[in-house]
Amino acid sequence: MQGHPHEPALPDSKLSLRFIGKKMKRHWQLYLVVFLPLLYLVIFKYIPMSGVVIAFKEYNVIQGIWGSPWVGLKYFEQFFESPNFWLYLKNTLGINMYGLLVGFPAPILLALALNEIRNGFFKSSVQMITYAPYFISTVIMVSILIVTLSPSVGIISKFTQVLGIENTNFMGIPSLFKSIYVWSDVWQFSGYGAIIYIAALAGVNPELYESAKVDGASRMQKIINIDLPSLIPVSVILLILNLGNFMKVGFEKIYLMQNPLNISTSEVISTYVYKVGLLSSSFSFSTAIGFFNSIINLILLVSVNYIAKKLSSSSLW
């Protein structure tokens, strides 16, 4: 229908707002569901970001964030000039790189293996067994590691005693710390991480497998030519997200696994911030280091997303 000939035409912006208003009124229940998590993000994620300004101030609790004196890059320089800065950075990058190289392919391999299992009971049993460790808390996980690797009461020590091998304090060997941390993470999180890959494999067109079977393709050829290509989009997205948290190492687990013997390889930026920044109430110093980590993560996230967008059709934006 045409409007009244004397009725003034509304601008496109007002028409769009009116259309959006009618749509929101019609589907207000859905917008309410979206509003609650959005409100949570704004209150607990975005508003607190204004507090990062204390990284550039001599923060004092009495004077508050905005009343504290401005010191510029003082705490960034203090962190970069600390004697062990390069050691902590090396440990952080080393653990993260090791974890990425080992931990990222592990759920993919597990999902591919589970997808080839035809026995339903055995498949569900393996899924349950590999998924269960995810629910173990960090404290319990570290306790299991300490007891298992103990030179006096550990299972490995009892086994080596039978073989006549001298007991070894594995948690006290600095060179083994990264491996213990990473491989225990693989055991704990691979089953949970494989779920999304199993879901992706469930969406593969069965006709592709039937065509491959007619052509005489082996199981390995099916995996290489059908399964892996179907996992690439999901893998790229998860890889981008993992690299976006590259500088964020699991603080709790590393802190609980530390001891005076392995401190040379277990001290990372997050534990250093806790000991030097938070325990001594140097909030500006700890915020500066956290801000430095966030900037590195942001650069990695944008860079990897740009590379993924150029090399493939999968990217975050």
SVG drawing of the C-alpha trace seen along z (x, -y; Angstrom):
<svg xmlns="http://www.w3.org/2000/svg" viewBox="-3 -17 73 73">
<polyline fill="none" stroke="black" stroke-width="0.4" points="0.0,0.0 1.1,-3.5 1.2,-6.1 -0.9,-9.2 0.2,-11.7 0.7,-14.5 2.5,-12.3 6.2,-13.3 8.7,-10.5 10.7,-9.2 14.5,-9.1 16.0,-5.6 17.6,-5.7 14.2,-6.2 12.6,-3.5 15.4,-1.1 15.0,-2.0 11.2,-1.5 11.7,1.9 14.2,3.0 11.9,1.8 9.0,3.8 11.2,6.9 12.5,6.6 8.9,6.2 7.8,9.3 10.7,11.5 11.4,9.9 11.9,13.3 14.9,14.1 16.4,10.7 16.0,11.1 17.9,14.4 20.7,12.6 20.6,9.5 21.5,11.4 24.9,12.8 25.6,9.5 25.0,7.6 27.4,10.0 30.1,9.4 29.7,5.6 29.7,5.6 32.4,8.1 34.6,8.0 34.5,4.5 33.9,2.1 36.8,3.5 39.1,2.9 39.2,-0.8 41.2,0.3 44.2,1.0 45.1,-2.6 46.7,-1.8 49.6,-0.2 50.6,-3.7 50.1,-5.1 51.5,-4.8 48.3,-3.2 47.3,-4.0 44.2,-2.5 43.4,-5.7 43.8,-8.0 42.0,-5.5 42.5,-4.8 42.0,-8.3 43.6,-10.1 46.9,-8.2 49.9,-10.0 50.8,-9.3 54.2,-7.5 54.0,-6.6 56.0,-3.5 57.8,-3.1 56.5,0.4 56.9,1.7 60.6,0.6 60.9,2.2 59.6,5.5 61.8,5.4 64.9,4.5 64.4,7.2 67.3,9.6 65.2,12.7 62.9,11.2 64.3,13.2 64.3,16.4 60.6,16.0 59.7,15.0 61.6,18.1 59.9,20.4 56.5,19.0 57.0,19.3 58.6,22.7 55.8,24.2 53.2,22.7 54.9,23.8 55.5,27.3 51.8,27.5 50.6,26.2 52.7,28.6 51.7,31.6 48.3,30.7 46.7,29.3 46.9,32.4 46.1,34.8 42.3,34.2 42.3,34.4 44.1,37.8 41.8,39.1 38.7,38.0 39.9,39.7 40.7,42.9 37.2,42.9 35.5,42.2 37.1,45.5 35.7,47.6 32.7,49.6 31.9,51.3 29.4,48.9 30.0,50.1 33.8,50.0 33.6,46.5 31.4,45.1 33.6,46.6 36.7,45.0 34.9,41.7 33.8,41.8 37.3,42.8 39.1,40.1 36.5,37.5 36.4,38.1 39.8,36.6 38.5,33.2 36.4,33.0 39.4,33.4 40.2,30.2 43.7,28.6 44.6,29.3 43.6,32.9 45.5,33.3 48.7,31.9 48.3,34.1 48.0,37.1 51.2,36.1 53.1,35.5 52.1,38.8 52.6,40.8 56.1,39.3 57.2,39.3 60.6,41.0 59.4,42.7 55.8,43.8 55.1,43.2 54.0,46.0 56.9,45.3 59.4,45.5 58.0,48.9 58.3,50.2 61.9,49.0 62.8,50.6 61.7,53.9 64.0,53.4 66.9,52.4 67.0,48.8 67.7,46.0 64.7,43.8 64.4,40.5 62.6,37.3 61.0,36.5 59.3,33.3 62.7,32.0 64.4,32.3 64.1,29.0 64.4,30.4 61.4,32.7 59.0,30.0 57.7,28.9 57.1,32.5 55.2,33.4 53.1,30.3 52.2,30.7 51.6,34.4 49.4,34.3 47.4,31.6 47.1,33.9 45.8,36.7 43.3,34.4 42.0,32.3 42.3,34.4 39.0,36.3 37.1,33.0 38.7,31.3 37.9,34.2 34.2,33.7 34.0,30.8 36.0,32.8 33.8,35.8 30.8,33.6 32.4,32.3 33.1,35.8 29.5,36.8 28.4,34.1 30.5,35.6 28.3,36.7 28.1,40.6 28.1,40.7 31.7,39.6 32.7,42.8 30.5,44.9 32.2,43.4 35.7,44.0 34.7,47.6 33.6,48.2 36.9,46.7 38.8,49.2 40.2,46.5 41.8,47.8 41.0,46.5 44.1,44.3 43.1,42.9 39.6,42.1 41.1,40.3 43.5,38.3 41.1,37.4 37.8,37.1 38.1,36.8 41.1,34.4 39.7,31.9 36.4,31.8 38.2,30.9 40.3,28.1 37.7,25.3 37.2,26.2 40.9,26.8 41.8,23.4 39.3,21.6 40.5,23.4 44.1,22.8 43.4,19.1 41.7,19.1 44.6,21.0 47.2,18.6 45.1,15.7 45.8,17.1 49.4,18.0 50.9,16.0 48.3,17.2 49.8,20.3 47.8,22.2 48.9,20.3 47.3,22.6 48.8,25.8 52.3,24.4 52.3,22.7 51.3,25.9 53.9,27.9 56.7,25.6 59.4,26.5 62.9,25.1 64.5,27.7 62.6,27.0 62.1,23.2 64.6,22.4 62.2,23.9 58.8,23.5 58.9,19.8 56.7,18.1 55.4,14.6 52.1,15.4 53.7,16.9 56.2,14.0 53.4,11.5 51.7,13.3 54.8,13.4 56.3,10.0 53.2,8.0 50.3,9.3 51.9,10.7 53.7,7.4 50.6,5.4 52.3,3.8 49.1,3.7 50.4,1.3 53.4,3.6 51.2,6.7 48.7,4.8 51.5,3.6 52.7,7.1 49.2,8.4 48.7,5.6 51.9,6.6 50.6,10.2 47.3,9.0 49.0,6.9 51.1,9.9 48.0,12.1 46.1,9.5 49.0,9.2 49.1,12.9 45.4,13.2 45.1,10.6 48.2,11.8 47.2,15.5 43.6,14.6 44.9,12.5 47.2,15.4 44.4,17.9 42.1,15.7 44.7,15.4 45.5,19.1 42.0,20.6 38.4,19.6 38.3,20.0 38.8,17.1 37.2,15.4 36.4,12.3"/>
</svg>
